[in-house]
Every structure is written in C-alpha cells, then in structure tokens.
Amino acid sequence: MAKNIIVIGGGPAGLEASARLDALGYTVFLVERDNHLGGHLALWDRLFPSGDPAEPVLRGLVSKTGSTKILLESEVQTLNRLGKSFRISLSSGVSVIADAVLLTTGFDLFDASKKEEYGYGIYDHVVTNADIESYFRTGKDPRIDNPERIGIVHCVGSRDEKAGCRNCSKVCCATAVKQACELKAKFPKAKVYCFYMDLRMFGRGYEDLYLKAQKEYGVRFIRGRVSEVSEKIDKTLQVKAEDTLSSTPLKVSLDLLVLMAGMRPSKSGSKVAKMIRLDTGEDGYLSVADGFTGMQATTIPGLFVAGAATGPKTLPETLAEARAASALIHDYLKG
C-alpha cells in the first residue's frame, strides 16, 4: 500500500518535490491556499540572469506532477502528530493522514508601504519589483507612463534593523539589475539609476548581467541609501540620497521609483509551524535540524522543509532543495 505524503505549499519547491515523490510511487497531496499553482514564480515575467521567460519554467514544473492530488484554495486548519503519522485538516473540509509532511511554504514580500519615507501607496509613481514584473507580463499599469527618469532602490525591507530584518534577501540585487536592463530596453531614452548599499552579484552569470547593465544600457549605479522621497505638483518625484563613494549629497527628479521589496518569512508557514510546534529562528524562518548536514530535516521525525521557508533562496537553490528533501523523505519512509 502506497504511503501518503503531504506537501504544503504549491510554489516551485512544492511542485518539484511532489513530482519527484509521485515518481517514486507515493500518494502525494499538494496543498495550496491560492487558486493557482506556482507561488511567486507565477507572478514573475522573466528570470535572472538569463532573462528567460518564467511561464515555460512554471508550466514544466506543473506538467511533471503526474498523479499528485492537488488541493487548491485549501488552508491548513490543524496539523497534529498521530503516533508516527500526521493528521491534517483543511479549510476545504478534507482531512488526510500522512506518513510524512514537507513544508514548502515559501516567503512573503516585504510590505513596502511600511517604509513611509519612500512613499509607496502614497505617491502615484512609486512601485515595487513585483509591480514591475506584473507590468512586464500584462503591459498595464497606470503608474508607468513612458518615464524618462527611473530610480531603483535596493534593499527595501532587507538589511534594515528598523524594518525588523537584518538579513540580506539574496535575490534583490540581481532582480534590480535585471529590471533596470528591461526598463531601459522598454524605454530607450530613459535615464535609469540604481541606488544600492553594496552589490551582491554572487551567482554564475550575475556579474555579466551587471556589466551588461552598465556597458549596453548605461544604467548608473549610485552607492548610497535614499533618505527621502517627495512628490512635486506635477506628480514627479524628488529623491534625496547620498553618493557615499564621493560623499556627495544628491537630489534627483524622477518619473518612476521602483522599490526592491525583500523576502520575509511566510505568515502561512509560521502559522503551520506553530500548529506542529516547529521552532522558528530569530529571523522568523523555519528552523532545520542542522544548518550544514540537515538542511531539509527538522527536529520532528517525519517533518521536512525545502525552499524559501527556511530563508531567502534563488529559484535553482529552491529546486535543488526540493529534490534533496524528496530523497530524504524516501530514505525516511524506507526506514
């Protein structure tokens, strides 16, 4: 008799793990609170550093799920240990007893309106990285109207004690540089400025993307935090910052300001963790058994984790963790 596995979270990690576990012959239940699969990947237009479209990647992940039982618009109501098994009840009324549980609850984007000095939700032409991706996908956003001067602010809600997040969100720099290139390609006459603390372009091809932004697109990189944003009568934005390399204060007029909202722990993931009494770290992400050799295991036998539920991850890292978690679950269930 096939053993049951519950995967909580239908983003890239959940999809990849479900496909692997289904191929191994397990009965897999994939629980997703939204009415669609893909998590944040479903909302993205193109991926860094290559610029490949996100949609075919997501379509490929979904197509491999095989006979996985996908439960959309289903939130976890209870999750309890039942001997060596787990009992889960969902908002849809479904209850399942499983031999193992995998948490792939992902992340939430930082709410940029909490940084009031940047004016998100207050000024007409302040948007976030997620808004820009939506615009690239749909071509529609009344706040974006052929801008001639565009600013991009890195580390919004990341590496910021006041925002309650000391950690780096890992993907914001690459996302900012990618979007700077895309905005310049969309609006060739526009001047594009990136305001950064320091650039963390650590992955393969990332540095090439950065050089491309400078050489091919003429993006100007300014090392320094934006201190204040205000709106003028004509709805343009006045941005005050400091170029810390030259110790020079700056005042720039912009038609569009893009905020790189960082990753924050998933509220739904934290909620599920409390149900099963799984610890979270000081940063709010789910705790693992061992940060070196047990990244996909937890201190609770039969409970596993993968992807951005345990901290900021790139898409390749997320998929690699999903495969590792699947192998670990297989070993666990085989004894």
Secondary structure, DSSP 8 states (H G I E B T S, - for coil): ---EEEEE--SHHHHHHHHHHHHTT-EEEEE-SSSSS-GGGGG-SB-TTT--BHHHHHHHHHHTTTT-EEE-S--EEEEEEETTEEEEEETTS-EEEESEEEE---EEE--GGG-GGGTTTTSTTEEEHHHHHHHHHHS--TT-SS-SEEEEEEEESSSBGGGTB-S--SSHHHHHHHHHHHHHHHSTT-EEEEEES-----STTHHHHHHHHHHTT--EEEES-EEEEEE-TTS-EEEEEEETTTTEEEEEEESEEEEEE-EEE-HHHHHHHHHHT--B-TTSSB--SBTTTBTTB-SSTTEEE-GGGGS---HHHHHHHHHHHHHHHHHHHT-
